[in-house]
Structure formats: structure tokens, C-alpha cells
Amino acid sequence: MFFVIIILGDDMEDSKRRKNDIFYLLLLFFTLITMIIGITFTSFLLLAKEDDDSTKVQTGTLAINYIDGQEIDTYALLPISEPNLNTKYSTYKKSFSISSSNSTLDQNFSIYIDVTNNEFDNNALGFILYDANGNRISSGNIPSSGKVLLASNLELKTGENKSYTVLIWLQDNGKNQDYEQGKNFSGEFYITTKQIKYE
């Protein structure tokens, strides 16, 4: 009989342990569920309360004012020698200004022409870029297609405004260029910027 009591005692302890194991397993399960619900609720709450400007990376702003429009449309270009700012005929003239108002960063910028249609011979058109003081910044030829770099790494300080004028003309090659009559050139200006890194 003594032997039977010990066995019954072991069964009672196993039963008690099983109940404890089940209890702890249920406790662990409900703790995990509560934790997942709490984390989900907190993340939704934080996202809902986040202000639009609470986490912003400030970069510089750049305003481009195309005084007579962004597009380039030329017509009636006659072959001429290299023009200047005072040339009144057969030259396409485009003026624009670039400003960094409301900016907190100094920037370097580059000016491009994206050639969308050039019916003239390759490199038959020339360009000159002038600053507001009439100083020549750059010059070159315009290919039949692609992007043309007019100037690069021009500096623009915070709050500064810079103006430029581009001249485009059909270069006189000293030969009969009647076949260029009625041809068109069109494109757009665009500006790329890069923040100046001070070390």
C-alpha cells in the first residue's frame, strides 16, 4: 500500500506541473499578444501624430525665372559672324535669372540646353553665354541632338540672384548656306545644382 501512495503522489505532482506548464504557456501567449498589440498601437499613434514638418531634411531652394519663357524656338536665322549682346538681327536671344531666395545653402549650378529638335547641320549653330555685366562666360557649338553644357560650377550664394543671356545663331561658314533656310531648332534650358561643401 505504501507503494501505491507514492505513485499517487507522483501523479498528483505531474498533474500539478502540467497545470503550471499550461498556465505559464497561456501567460506567455497572452503576454506576446498584448506586446504585439501595444507595439502596433504605439506605432500607429506615432505616425498619426507626426507633423508634416517634424522630420525634414533642409536643402537649398533654387528659383529660375525665364524672362521670356523656358522654351527655345528659333526661326529666321541667317548665317552671320559671331554676334554680341548688341546684335539685333538673325540671333536668338534668351534671358533668364537664377535666385536662391529663402535658401540656407550656398550652391554650385550648371546650365544646360536639352536639344529636342535641331534640323540644322551638326554644330552649325553657335552659342554664347553672358552674365548680367556683359561678361562672356562660355561659347561653343550646338550638336544635332542631346544635352549641351553651357556653363558648369557657377557659384550661387544664399539670397543671391544672377542673370544670364544666351545668344544662339547660325554660324557663317563662308559658303552658300541656302539649304539651311526654313530649318528649325528647339530645346529647353535646365539647371542642375549641387550643395557647396565647406571643409
N, CA and C atoms as an extended XYZ file, in Angstrom:
597
Properties=species:S:1:pos:R:3:atomname:S:1:resname:S:1:resid:I:1 pbc="F F F"
N         0.777       -1.170        0.000 N   MET     1
C         0.000        0.000        0.000 CA  MET     1
C         0.840        1.264        0.000 C   MET     1
N         1.876        1.180        0.720 N   PHE     2
C         2.780        2.310        0.741 CA  PHE     2
C         3.248        2.671       -0.669 C   PHE     2
N         3.508        1.653       -1.449 N   PHE     3
C         3.947        1.846       -2.818 CA  PHE     3
C         2.887        2.557       -3.649 C   PHE     3
N         1.661        2.277       -3.480 N   VAL     4
C         0.574        2.881       -4.212 CA  VAL     4
C         0.457        4.358       -3.846 C   VAL     4
N         0.679        4.723       -2.634 N   ILE     5
C         0.586        6.122       -2.207 CA  ILE     5
C         1.663        6.955       -2.885 C   ILE     5
N         2.838        6.417       -3.000 N   ILE     6
C         3.924        7.156       -3.661 CA  ILE     6
C         3.576        7.401       -5.127 C   ILE     6
N         3.027        6.405       -5.756 N   ILE     7
C         2.669        6.557       -7.162 CA  ILE     7
C         1.584        7.617       -7.298 C   ILE     7
N         0.604        7.563       -6.433 N   LEU     8
C        -0.435        8.574       -6.494 CA  LEU     8
C         0.147        9.962       -6.245 C   LEU     8
N         1.068       10.057       -5.356 N   GLY     9
C         1.708       11.349       -5.089 CA  GLY     9
C         2.445       11.866       -6.311 C   GLY     9
N         3.150       10.972       -7.014 N   ASP    10
C         3.859       11.394       -8.232 CA  ASP    10
C         2.881       11.846       -9.299 C   ASP    10
N         1.756       11.147       -9.415 N   ASP    11
C         0.756       11.546      -10.408 CA  ASP    11
C         0.178       12.920      -10.069 C   ASP    11
N        -0.003       13.174       -8.803 N   MET    12
C        -0.536       14.469       -8.417 CA  MET    12
C         0.471       15.577       -8.707 C   MET    12
N         1.744       15.320       -8.495 N   GLU    13
C         2.755       16.339       -8.792 CA  GLU    13
C         2.884       16.568      -10.296 C   GLU    13
N         2.804       15.483      -11.088 N   ASP    14
C         2.848       15.631      -12.548 CA  ASP    14
C         1.641       16.426      -13.041 C   ASP    14
N         0.514       16.120      -12.477 N   SER    15
C        -0.700       16.841      -12.849 CA  SER    15
C        -0.576       18.319      -12.479 C   SER    15
N        -0.009       18.580      -11.304 N   LYS    16
C         0.194       19.952      -10.858 CA  LYS    16
C         1.194       20.663      -11.768 C   LYS    16
N         2.252       19.965      -12.149 N   ARG    17
C         3.255       20.542      -13.055 CA  ARG    17
C         2.659       20.836      -14.425 C   ARG    17
N         1.846       19.925      -14.926 N   ARG    18
C         1.193       20.135      -16.212 CA  ARG    18
C         0.297       21.375      -16.153 C   ARG    18
N        -0.442       21.486      -15.069 N   LYS    19
C        -1.301       22.650      -14.910 CA  LYS    19
C        -0.455       23.924      -14.851 C   LYS    19
N         0.658       23.873      -14.132 N   ASN    20
C         1.566       25.036      -14.085 CA  ASN    20
C         2.156       25.323      -15.454 C   ASN    20
N         2.546       24.278      -16.179 N   ASP    21
C         3.105       24.466      -17.524 CA  ASP    21
C         2.070       25.098      -18.446 C   ASP    21
N         0.848       24.605      -18.380 N   ILE    22
C        -0.218       25.165      -19.211 CA  ILE    22
C        -0.473       26.613      -18.807 C   ILE    22
N        -0.494       26.872      -17.507 N   PHE    23
C        -0.706       28.237      -17.016 CA  PHE    23
C         0.385       29.180      -17.525 C   PHE    23
N         1.659       28.762      -17.398 N   TYR    24
C         2.761       29.609      -17.857 CA  TYR    24
C         2.760       29.760      -19.375 C   TYR    24
N         2.386       28.718      -20.087 N   LEU    25
C         2.310       28.787      -21.544 CA  LEU    25
C         1.219       29.781      -21.970 C   LEU    25
N         0.053       29.697      -21.312 N   LEU    26
C        -1.011       30.659      -21.601 CA  LEU    26
C        -0.597       32.080      -21.224 C   LEU    26
N         0.074       32.232      -20.099 N   LEU    27
C         0.564       33.540      -19.681 CA  LEU    27
C         1.549       34.109      -20.704 C   LEU    27
N         2.471       33.281      -21.186 N   LEU    28
C         3.433       33.700      -22.213 CA  LEU    28
C         2.709       34.097      -23.491 C   LEU    28
N         1.739       33.305      -23.923 N   PHE    29
C         0.979       33.575      -25.135 CA  PHE    29
C         0.248       34.914      -25.026 C   PHE    29
N        -0.472       35.140      -23.922 N   PHE    30
C        -1.204       36.390      -23.758 CA  PHE    30
C        -0.266       37.590      -23.597 C   PHE    30
N         0.897       37.378      -23.012 N   THR    31
C         1.885       38.452      -22.904 CA  THR    31
C         2.386       38.850      -24.290 C   THR    31
N         2.682       37.855      -25.144 N   LEU    32
C         3.135       38.148      -26.510 CA  LEU    32
C         2.047       38.865      -27.304 C   LEU    32
N         0.812       38.415      -27.193 N   ILE    33
C        -0.294       39.056      -27.903 CA  ILE    33
C        -0.443       40.505      -27.427 C   ILE    33
N        -0.392       40.727      -26.112 N   THR    34
C        -0.501       42.079      -25.558 CA  THR    34
C         0.650       42.957      -26.038 C   THR    34
N         1.854       42.404      -26.094 N   MET    35
C         3.017       43.157      -26.553 CA  MET    35
C         2.879       43.542      -28.028 C   MET    35
N         2.429       42.627      -28.866 N   ILE    36
C         2.257       42.907      -30.302 CA  ILE    36
C         1.190       43.983      -30.493 C   ILE    36
N         0.081       43.864      -29.770 N   ILE    37
C        -0.983       44.864      -29.877 CA  ILE    37
C        -0.468       46.225      -29.409 C   ILE    37
N         0.275       46.250      -28.319 N   GLY    38
C         0.813       47.505      -27.797 CA  GLY    38
C         1.781       48.170      -28.762 C   GLY    38
N         2.680       47.400      -29.358 N   ILE    39
C         3.646       47.952      -30.319 CA  ILE    39
C         2.924       48.476      -31.560 C   ILE    39
N         1.955       47.714      -32.055 N   THR    40
C         1.195       48.148      -33.230 CA  THR    40
C         0.436       49.434      -32.936 C   THR    40
N        -0.235       49.490      -31.810 N   PHE    41
C        -0.994       50.677      -31.425 CA  PHE    41
C        -0.075       51.883      -31.284 C   PHE    41
N         1.062       51.701      -30.646 N   THR    42
C         2.003       52.802      -30.450 CA  THR    42
C         2.541       53.324      -31.778 C   THR    42
N         2.881       52.417      -32.679 N   SER    43
C         3.416       52.871      -33.968 CA  SER    43
C         2.358       53.625      -34.760 C   SER    43
N         1.116       53.138      -34.771 N   PHE    44
C         0.057       53.868      -35.453 CA  PHE    44
C        -0.191       55.219      -34.812 C   PHE    44
N        -0.150       55.263      -33.499 N   LEU    45
C        -0.351       56.512      -32.783 CA  LEU    45
C         0.740       57.526      -33.117 C   LEU    45
N         1.988       57.070      -33.174 N   LEU    46
C         3.100       57.975      -33.507 CA  LEU    46
C         3.000       58.477      -34.940 C   LEU    46
N         2.638       57.584      -35.858 N   LEU    47
C         2.504       58.003      -37.251 CA  LEU    47
C         1.365       58.993      -37.425 C   LEU    47
N         0.281       58.805      -36.693 N   ALA    48
C        -0.851       59.708      -36.806 CA  ALA    48
C        -0.540       61.078      -36.224 C   ALA    48
N         0.283       61.136      -35.187 N   LYS    49
C         0.609       62.405      -34.538 CA  LYS    49
C         1.759       63.139      -35.202 C   LYS    49
N         2.515       62.500      -36.075 N   GLU    50
C         3.701       63.115      -36.664 CA  GLU    50
C         3.308       64.315      -37.505 C   GLU    50
N         3.914       65.452      -37.240 N   ASP    51
C         3.668       66.654      -38.022 CA  ASP    51
C         4.369       66.541      -39.357 C   ASP    51
N         3.823       67.247      -40.347 N   ASP    52
C         4.422       67.218      -41.673 CA  ASP    52
C         5.850       67.717      -41.663 C   ASP    52
N         6.144       68.705      -40.848 N   ASP    53
C         7.483       69.286      -40.869 CA  ASP    53
C         8.322       68.852      -39.672 C   ASP    53
N         7.941       67.783      -38.981 N   SER    54
C         8.697       67.388      -37.802 CA  SER    54
C         9.994       66.669      -38.157 C   SER    54
N        10.022       66.011      -39.304 N   THR    55
C        11.226       65.288      -39.695 CA  THR    55
C        11.561       65.655      -41.129 C   THR    55
N        12.166       66.797      -41.317 N   LYS    56
C        12.523       67.236      -42.661 CA  LYS    56
C        14.018       67.469      -42.749 C   LYS    56
N        14.537       67.148      -43.887 N   VAL    57
C        15.925       67.471      -44.177 CA  VAL    57
C        15.899       68.752      -44.995 C   VAL    57
N        16.555       69.779      -44.512 N   GLN    58
C        16.528       71.077      -45.183 CA  GLN    58
C        17.558       71.097      -46.305 C   GLN    58
N        17.112       71.450      -47.479 N   THR    59
C        18.020       71.633      -48.603 CA  THR    59
C        17.812       73.039      -49.144 C   THR    59
N        18.690       73.450      -49.983 N   GLY    60
C        18.556       74.768      -50.572 CA  GLY    60
C        17.473       74.777      -51.631 C   GLY    60
N        16.887       75.936      -51.852 N   THR    61
C        15.902       76.081      -52.911 CA  THR    61
C        16.484       76.986      -53.985 C   THR    61
N        16.065       76.744      -55.187 N   LEU    62
C        16.587       77.493      -56.322 CA  LEU    62
C        15.406       77.903      -57.189 C   LEU    62
N        15.294       79.183      -57.471 N   ALA    63
C        14.213       79.680      -58.325 CA  ALA    63
C        14.813       80.127      -59.652 C   ALA    63
N        14.184       79.701      -60.729 N   ILE    64
C        14.636       80.081      -62.068 CA  ILE    64
C        13.539       80.906      -62.709 C   ILE    64
N        13.874       82.101      -63.126 N   ASN    65
C        12.917       82.978      -63.788 CA  ASN    65
C        13.324       83.095      -65.251 C   ASN    65
N        12.567       82.431      -66.109 N   TYR    66
C        12.818       82.542      -67.543 CA  TYR    66
C        12.081       83.783      -68.007 C   TYR    66
N        12.797       84.850      -68.229 N   ILE    67
C        12.213       86.157      -68.511 CA  ILE    67
C        11.302       86.116      -69.728 C   ILE    67
N        11.684       85.354      -70.740 N   ASP    68
C        10.829       85.233      -71.918 CA  ASP    68
C        10.475       83.777      -72.207 C   ASP    68
N        10.270       82.976      -71.156 N   GLY    69
C         9.834       81.583      -71.309 CA  GLY    69
C        10.993       80.604      -71.266 C   GLY    69
N        10.672       79.341      -70.940 N   GLN    70
C        11.699       78.302      -70.821 CA  GLN    70
C        12.075       77.706      -72.176 C   GLN    70
N        11.132       77.653      -73.100 N   GLU    71
C        11.376       77.002      -74.383 CA  GLU    71
C        12.252       77.856      -75.292 C   GLU    71
N        12.944       77.162      -76.161 N   ILE    72
C        13.773       77.820      -77.173 CA  ILE    72
C        13.163       77.506      -78.529 C   ILE    72
N        12.722       78.508      -79.242 N   ASP    73
C        12.212       78.324      -80.594 CA  ASP    73
C        12.874       79.375      -81.473 C   ASP    73
N        13.630       78.916      -82.432 N   THR    74
C        14.312       79.859      -83.311 CA  THR    74
C        13.674       79.809      -84.695 C   THR    74
N        13.671       80.910      -85.342 N   TYR    75
C        13.224       80.987      -86.720 CA  TYR    75
C        13.956       82.163      -87.362 C   TYR    75
N        14.016       82.165      -88.631 N   ALA    76
C        14.633       83.249      -89.400 CA  ALA    76
C        16.078       83.495      -89.009 C   ALA    76
N        16.814       82.435      -88.773 N   LEU    77
C        18.244       82.616      -88.523 CA  LEU    77
C        18.970       82.657      -89.863 C   LEU    77
N        19.716       83.718      -90.060 N   LEU    78
C        20.541       83.851      -91.255 CA  LEU    78
C        21.993       83.671      -90.848 C   LEU    78
N        22.822       83.143      -91.723 N   PRO    79
C        24.232       82.965      -91.362 CA  PRO    79
C        24.896       84.313      -91.079 C   PRO    79
N        25.515       84.418      -89.894 N   ILE    80
C        26.242       85.631      -89.527 CA  ILE    80
C        27.521       85.237      -88.793 C   ILE    80
N        28.429       86.207      -88.695 N   SER    81
C        29.626       86.015      -87.870 CA  SER    81
C        29.184       86.041      -86.412 C   SER    81
N        30.116       85.779      -85.530 N   GLU    82
C        29.784       85.727      -84.119 CA  GLU    82
C        29.137       87.029      -83.648 C   GLU    82
N        27.930       86.951      -83.067 N   PRO    83
C        27.238       88.165      -82.609 CA  PRO    83
C        27.706       88.593      -81.226 C   PRO    83
N        27.196       89.722      -80.779 N   ASN    84
C        27.398       90.151      -79.395 CA  ASN    84
C        26.038       90.563      -78.829 C   ASN    84
N        26.018       91.052      -77.611 N   LEU    85
C        24.747       91.392      -76.977 CA  LEU    85
C        23.978       92.493      -77.698 C   LEU    85
N        24.665       93.299      -78.503 N   ASN    86
C        24.011       94.397      -79.227 CA  ASN    86
C        23.491       93.983      -80.595 C   ASN    86
N        23.761       92.750      -81.039 N   THR    87
C        23.296       92.292      -82.346 CA  THR    87
C        21.782       92.184      -82.317 C   THR    87
N        21.117       92.804      -83.297 N   LYS    88
C        19.651       92.885      -83.288 CA  LYS    88
C        18.986       91.915      -84.263 C   LYS    88
N        19.688       91.365      -85.209 N   TYR    89
C        19.053       90.549      -86.235 CA  TYR    89
C        19.682       89.148      -86.288 C   TYR    89
N        18.904       88.219      -86.761 N   SER    90
C        19.338       86.851      -87.030 CA  SER    90
C        20.042       86.180      -85.849 C   SER    90
N        19.656       86.579      -84.669 N   THR    91
C        20.225       85.980      -83.456 CA  THR    91
C        19.091       85.714      -82.487 C   THR    91
N        19.077       84.541      -81.949 N   TYR    92
C        18.094       84.218      -80.919 CA  TYR    92
C        18.686       84.607      -79.577 C   TYR    92
N        17.956       85.384      -78.802 N   LYS    93
C        18.441       85.870      -77.511 CA  LYS    93
C        17.484       85.412      -76.421 C   LYS    93
N        17.997       84.776      -75.382 N   LYS    94
C        17.186       84.296      -74.250 CA  LYS    94
C        17.816       84.799      -72.963 C   LYS    94
N        17.005       85.487      -72.149 N   SER    95
C        17.476       85.990      -70.854 CA  SER    95
C        16.750       85.262      -69.736 C   SER    95
N        17.474       84.957      -68.669 N   PHE    96
C        16.879       84.305      -67.506 CA  PHE    96
C        17.690       84.652      -66.275 C   PHE    96
N        17.072       84.494      -65.122 N   SER    97
C        17.766       84.755      -63.859 CA  SER    97
C        17.583       83.556      -62.935 C   SER    97
N        18.543       83.373      -62.064 N   ILE    98
C        18.547       82.280      -61.099 CA  ILE    98
C        18.738       82.903      -59.728 C   ILE    98
N        17.876       82.536      -58.793 N   SER    99
C        18.000       83.099      -57.450 CA  SER    99
C        17.872       82.007      -56.409 C   SER    99
N        18.484       82.251      -55.259 N   SER   100
C        18.409       81.301      -54.145 CA  SER   100
C        17.722       81.957      -52.959 C   SER   100
N        16.644       82.682      -53.237 N   SER   101
C        15.909       83.323      -52.153 CA  SER   101
C        15.314       82.267      -51.245 C   SER   101
N        15.235       82.566      -49.979 N   ASN   102
C        14.742       81.644      -48.952 CA  ASN   102
C        15.605       80.398      -48.825 C   ASN   102
N        16.805       80.449      -49.311 N   SER   103
C        17.701       79.303      -49.220 CA  SER   103
C        18.655       79.491      -48.048 C   SER   103
N        19.082       78.391      -47.499 N   THR   104
C        20.043       78.440      -46.397 CA  THR   104
C        21.380       77.847      -46.808 C   THR   104
N        21.501       77.455      -48.066 N   LEU   105
C        22.705       76.782      -48.520 CA  LEU   105
C        23.290       77.461      -49.746 C   LEU   105
N        24.610       77.587      -49.784 N   ASP   106
C        25.288       78.030      -50.999 CA  ASP   106
C        25.340       76.849      -51.960 C   ASP   106
N        25.241       77.161      -53.264 N   GLN   107
C        25.166       76.088      -54.245 CA  GLN   107
C        26.045       76.377      -55.449 C   GLN   107
N        26.484       75.316      -56.101 N   ASN   108
C        27.086       75.393      -57.429 CA  ASN   108
C        26.030       74.914      -58.405 C   ASN   108
N        25.942       75.546      -59.556 N   PHE   109
C        24.955       75.098      -60.530 CA  PHE   109
C        25.568       75.056      -61.922 C   PHE   109
N        24.928       74.275      -62.773 N   SER   110
C        25.334       74.146      -64.168 CA  SER   110
C        24.124       74.429      -65.041 C   SER   110
N        24.363       75.030      -66.202 N   ILE   111
C        23.296       75.395      -67.129 CA  ILE   111
C        23.442       74.533      -68.385 C   ILE   111
N        22.342       73.920      -68.792 N   TYR   112
C        22.315       73.061      -69.972 CA  TYR   112
C        21.221       73.503      -70.925 C   TYR   112
N        21.371       73.114      -72.189 N   ILE   113
C        20.283       73.155      -73.160 CA  ILE   113
C        20.016       71.706      -73.549 C   ILE   113
N        18.766       71.296      -73.445 N   ASP   114
C        18.361       69.976      -73.909 CA  ASP   114
C        17.792       70.159      -75.316 C   ASP   114
N        18.527       69.720      -76.315 N   VAL   115
C        18.127       69.891      -77.714 CA  VAL   115
C        17.025       68.885      -78.033 C   VAL   115
N        15.826       69.383      -78.308 N   THR   116
C        14.710       68.486      -78.631 CA  THR   116
C        14.500       68.356      -80.136 C   THR   116
N        14.894       69.387      -80.895 N   ASN   117
C        14.771       69.322      -82.350 CA  ASN   117
C        15.798       70.269      -82.955 C   ASN   117
N        16.705       69.736      -83.741 N   ASN   118
C        17.688       70.574      -84.431 CA  ASN   118
C        17.799       70.086      -85.864 C   ASN   118
N        17.172       70.811      -86.762 N   GLU   119
C        17.190       70.447      -88.174 CA  GLU   119
C        18.412       71.003      -88.899 C   GLU   119
N        19.169       71.859      -88.237 N   PHE   120
C        20.375       72.420      -88.842 CA  PHE   120
C        21.471       71.361      -88.850 C   PHE   120
N        22.496       71.599      -89.656 N   ASP   121
C        23.641       70.694      -89.669 CA  ASP   121
C        24.245       70.592      -88.270 C   ASP   121
N        24.885       69.470      -87.999 N   ASN   122
C        25.537       69.263      -86.711 CA  ASN   122
C        26.563       70.373      -86.472 C   ASN   122
N        26.497       71.020      -85.326 N   ASN   123
C        27.401       72.102      -84.919 CA  ASN   123
C        27.321       73.353      -85.793 C   ASN   123
N        26.258       73.495      -86.591 N   ALA   124
C        26.106       74.703      -87.417 CA  ALA   124
C        25.666       75.888      -86.564 C   ALA   124
N        25.004       75.597      -85.447 N   LEU   125
C        24.565       76.670      -84.555 CA  LEU   125
C        25.619       76.904      -83.484 C   LEU   125
N        25.820       78.163      -83.162 N   GLY   126
C        26.746       78.510      -82.091 CA  GLY   126
C        25.985       79.128      -80.928 C   GLY   126
N        26.619       79.147      -79.765 N   PHE   127
C        26.009       79.809      -78.614 CA  PHE   127
C        27.077       80.590      -77.856 C   PHE   127
N        26.643       81.629      -77.168 N   ILE   128
C        27.475       82.387      -76.237 CA  ILE   128
C        26.618       82.655      -75.003 C   ILE   128
N        27.192       82.464      -73.837 N   LEU   129
C        26.518       82.755      -72.578 CA  LEU   129
C        27.187       83.963      -71.939 C   LEU   129
N        26.376       84.981      -71.603 N   TYR   130
C        26.852       86.196      -70.947 CA  TYR   130
C        26.230       86.307      -69.560 C   TYR   130
N        26.964       86.928      -68.636 N   ASP   131
C        26.367       87.229      -67.331 CA  ASP   131
C        25.700       88.599      -67.397 C   ASP   131
N        25.152       89.057      -66.270 N   ALA   132
C        24.403       90.320      -66.238 CA  ALA   132
C        25.275       91.533      -66.542 C   ALA   132
N        26.587       91.430      -66.324 N   ASN   133
C        27.501       92.536      -66.590 CA  ASN   133
C        28.026       92.544      -68.019 C   ASN   133
N        27.546       91.615      -68.833 N   GLY   134
C        28.002       91.529      -70.215 CA  GLY   134
C        29.302       90.767      -70.380 C   GLY   134
N        29.749       90.097      -69.328 N   ASN   135
C        30.966       89.285      -69.421 CA  ASN   135
C        30.647       87.942      -70.064 C   ASN   135
N        31.494       87.547      -70.984 N   ARG   136
C        31.312       86.276      -71.676 CA  ARG   136
C        31.714       85.134      -70.740 C   ARG   136
N        30.777       84.235      -70.481 N   ILE   137
C        31.022       83.089      -69.592 CA  ILE   137
C        31.527       81.890      -70.393 C   ILE   137
N        30.859       81.607      -71.513 N   SER   138
C        31.259       80.459      -72.331 CA  SER   138
C        30.704       80.601      -73.735 C   SER   138
N        31.218       79.777      -74.632 N   SER   139
C        30.715       79.726      -76.006 CA  SER   139
C        31.001       78.338      -76.567 C   SER   139
N        30.304       78.011      -77.642 N   GLY   140
C        30.518       76.706      -78.263 CA  GLY   140
C        29.522       76.458      -79.370 C   GLY   140
N        29.436       75.206      -79.782 N   ASN   141
C        28.536       74.791      -80.850 CA  ASN   141
C        27.434       73.903      -80.288 C   ASN   141
N        26.321       73.863      -81.011 N   ILE   142
C        25.174       73.050      -80.593 CA  ILE   142
C        25.059       71.861      -81.537 C   ILE   142
N        25.130       70.645      -81.007 N   PRO   143
C        25.030       69.455      -81.851 CA  PRO   143
C        23.588       69.210      -82.320 C   PRO   143
N        23.410       68.204      -83.127 N   SER   144
C        22.089       67.881      -83.669 CA  SER   144
C        21.114       67.390      -82.608 C   SER   144
N        21.622       66.774      -81.571 N   SER   145
C        20.741       66.277      -80.509 CA  SER   145
C        21.538       66.135      -79.222 C   SER   145
N        20.817       65.924      -78.140 N   GLY   146
C        21.469       65.702      -76.855 CA  GLY   146
C        21.471       66.939      -75.983 C   GLY   146
N        22.264       66.860      -74.951 N   LYS   147
C        22.363       67.948      -73.989 CA  LYS   147
C        23.649       68.725      -74.218 C   LYS   147
N        23.534       70.036      -74.112 N   VAL   148
C        24.678       70.913      -74.322 CA  VAL   148
C        24.957       71.629      -73.003 C   VAL   148
N        26.168       71.468      -72.498 N   LEU   149
C        26.572       72.165      -71.281 CA  LEU   149
C        26.998       73.576      -71.652 C   LEU   149
N        26.259       74.571      -71.139 N   LEU   150
C        26.623       75.961      -71.400 CA  LEU   150
C        27.654       76.457      -70.406 C   LEU   150
N        27.493       76.093      -69.137 N   ALA   151
C        28.440       76.505      -68.098 CA  ALA   151
C        28.275       75.568      -66.913 C   ALA   151
N        29.369       75.366      -66.186 N   SER   152
C        29.290       74.475      -65.024 CA  SER   152
C        29.972       75.110      -63.819 C   SER   152
N        29.604       74.626      -62.653 N   ASN   153
C        30.181       75.050      -61.376 CA  ASN   153
C        30.136       76.565      -61.163 C   ASN   153
N        29.021       77.180      -61.562 N   LEU   154
C        28.815       78.588      -61.259 CA  LEU   154
C        28.312       78.669      -59.825 C   LEU   154
N        28.832       79.611      -59.062 N   GLU   155
C        28.505       79.691      -57.636 CA  GLU   155
C        27.324       80.625      -57.401 C   GLU   155
N        26.426       80.185      -56.519 N   LEU   156
C        25.271       80.986      -56.132 CA  LEU   156
C        25.173       80.972      -54.618 C   LEU   156
N        25.414       82.130      -54.016 N   LYS   157
C        25.374       82.253      -52.549 CA  LYS   157
C        23.931       82.389      -52.072 C   LYS   157
N        23.744       82.173      -50.797 N   THR   158
C        22.427       82.293      -50.181 CA  THR   158
C        21.859       83.688      -50.420 C   THR   158
N        20.618       83.750      -50.907 N   GLY   159
C        19.947       85.024      -51.138 CA  GLY   159
C        20.412       85.773      -52.374 C   GLY   159
N        21.261       85.182      -53.176 N   GLU   160
C        21.828       85.864      -54.346 CA  GLU   160
C        20.950       85.635      -55.577 C   GLU   160
N        21.007       86.569      -56.512 N   ASN   161
C        20.288       86.484      -57.769 CA  ASN   161
C        21.285       86.738      -58.900 C   ASN   161
N        21.323       85.848      -59.876 N   LYS   162
C        22.232       86.026      -61.016 CA  LYS   162
C        21.433       85.952      -62.304 C   LYS   162
N        21.773       86.831      -63.252 N   SER   163
C        21.082       86.874      -64.538 CA  SER   163
C        22.045       86.519      -65.658 C   SER   163
N        21.511       85.880      -66.686 N   TYR   164
C        22.313       85.434      -67.827 CA  TYR   164
C        21.538       85.666      -69.112 C   TYR   164
N        22.286       85.785      -70.199 N   THR   165
C        21.703       85.880      -71.532 CA  THR   165
C        22.448       84.913      -72.438 C   THR   165
N        21.682       84.153      -73.214 N   VAL   166
C        22.261       83.208      -74.172 CA  VAL   166
C        21.940       83.706      -75.570 C   VAL   166
N        22.944       83.730      -76.423 N   LEU   167
C        22.748       84.027      -77.838 CA  LEU   167
C        22.949       82.747      -78.633 C   LEU   167
N        22.050       82.492      -79.585 N   ILE   168
C        22.178       81.346      -80.491 CA  ILE   168
C        22.073       81.892      -81.910 C   ILE   168
N        22.973       81.461      -82.774 N   TRP   169
C        22.974       81.951      -84.146 CA  TRP   169
C        23.478       80.868      -85.091 C   TRP   169
N        23.164       81.050      -86.365 N   LEU   170
C        23.665       80.174      -87.427 CA  LEU   170
C        25.006       80.733      -87.870 C   LEU   170
N        26.038       79.927      -87.693 N   GLN   171
C        27.396       80.393      -87.978 CA  GLN   171
C        27.642       80.456      -89.489 C   GLN   171
N        28.183       81.572      -89.922 N   ASP   172
C        28.527       81.744      -91.337 CA  ASP   172
C        29.816       80.985      -91.608 C   ASP   172
N        29.749       80.007      -92.507 N   ASN   173
C        30.948       79.208      -92.818 CA  ASN   173
C        31.648       79.669      -94.094 C   ASN   173
N        31.194       80.803      -94.659 N   GLY   174
C        31.839       81.348      -95.854 CA  GLY   174
C        31.383       80.677      -97.144 C   GLY   174
N        30.446       79.729      -97.057 N   LYS   175
C        29.929       79.039      -98.242 CA  LYS   175
C        28.437       79.333      -98.359 C   LYS   175
N        27.855       78.890      -99.457 N   ASN   176
C        26.426       79.051      -99.651 CA  ASN   176
C        25.680       78.153      -98.645 C   ASN   176
N        24.859       78.773      -97.808 N   GLN   177
C        24.126       78.017      -96.792 CA  GLN   177
C        22.610       78.125      -97.005 C   GLN   177
N        22.219       78.305      -98.255 N   ASP   178
C        20.791       78.421      -98.553 CA  ASP   178
C        20.015       77.167      -98.134 C   ASP   178
N        20.664       76.021      -98.126 N   TYR   179
C        19.982       74.770      -97.756 CA  TYR   179
C        19.536       74.775      -96.285 C   TYR   179
N        20.058       75.703      -95.474 N   GLU   180
C        19.667       75.799      -94.068 CA  GLU   180
C        18.383       76.616      -93.882 C   GLU   180
N        17.894       77.249      -94.980 N   GLN   181
C        16.697       78.082      -94.873 CA  GLN   181
C        15.493       77.239      -94.462 C   GLN   181
N        14.668       77.815      -93.590 N   GLY   182
C        13.438       77.155      -93.177 CA  GLY   182
C        13.615       76.063      -92.135 C   GLY   182
N        14.827       75.836      -91.692 N   LYS   183
C        15.054       74.803      -90.679 CA  LYS   183
C        14.760       75.362      -89.286 C   LYS   183
N        14.464       74.458      -88.374 N   ASN   184
C        14.086       74.858      -87.021 CA  ASN   184
C        15.012       74.247      -85.980 C   ASN   184
N        15.093       74.955      -84.880 N   PHE   185
C        15.799       74.456      -83.696 CA  PHE   185
C        14.917       74.719      -82.487 C   PHE   185
N        14.772       73.718      -81.629 N   SER   186
C        14.032       73.937      -80.385 CA  SER   186
C        14.659       73.105      -79.277 C   SER   186
N        14.484       73.587      -78.080 N   GLY   187
C        15.041       72.903      -76.915 CA  GLY   187
C        14.591       73.608      -75.658 C   GLY   187
N        15.109       73.158      -74.531 N   GLU   188
C        14.768       73.750      -73.242 CA  GLU   188
C        16.024       73.918      -72.410 C   GLU   188
N        16.009       74.946      -71.605 N   PHE   189
C        17.077       75.139      -70.632 CA  PHE   189
C        16.757       74.330      -69.387 C   PHE   189
N        17.780       73.818      -68.757 N   TYR   190
C        17.581       73.279      -67.423 CA  TYR   190
C        18.845       73.478      -66.610 C   TYR   190
N        18.646       73.534      -65.310 N   ILE   191
C        19.708       73.860      -64.361 CA  ILE   191
C        19.859       72.693      -63.392 C   ILE   191
N        21.086       72.305      -63.126 N   THR   192
C        21.348       71.325      -62.071 CA  THR   192
C        22.161       72.014      -60.984 C   THR   192
N        21.923       71.621      -59.747 N   THR   193
C        22.625       72.248      -58.630 CA  THR   193
C        23.270       71.195      -57.747 C   THR   193
N        24.247       71.655      -57.002 N   LYS   194
C        24.912       70.812      -56.020 CA  LYS   194
C        25.310       71.701      -54.864 C   LYS   194
N        25.010       71.234      -53.652 N   GLN   195
C        25.344       71.999      -52.462 CA  GLN   195
C        26.859       72.131      -52.335 C   GLN   195
N        27.319       73.327      -51.976 N   ILE   196
C        28.742       73.551      -51.768 CA  ILE   196
C        29.123       72.937      -50.430 C   ILE   196
N        30.167       72.142      -50.440 N   LYS   197
C        30.641       71.506      -49.200 CA  LYS   197
C        31.826       72.295      -48.684 C   LYS   197
N        31.668       72.803      -47.485 N   TYR   198
C        32.759       73.528      -46.847 CA  TYR   198
C        33.452       72.577      -45.892 C   TYR   198
N        34.747       72.591      -45.937 N   GLU   199
C        35.513       71.681      -45.049 CA  GLU   199
C        36.308       72.452      -44.043 C   GLU   199
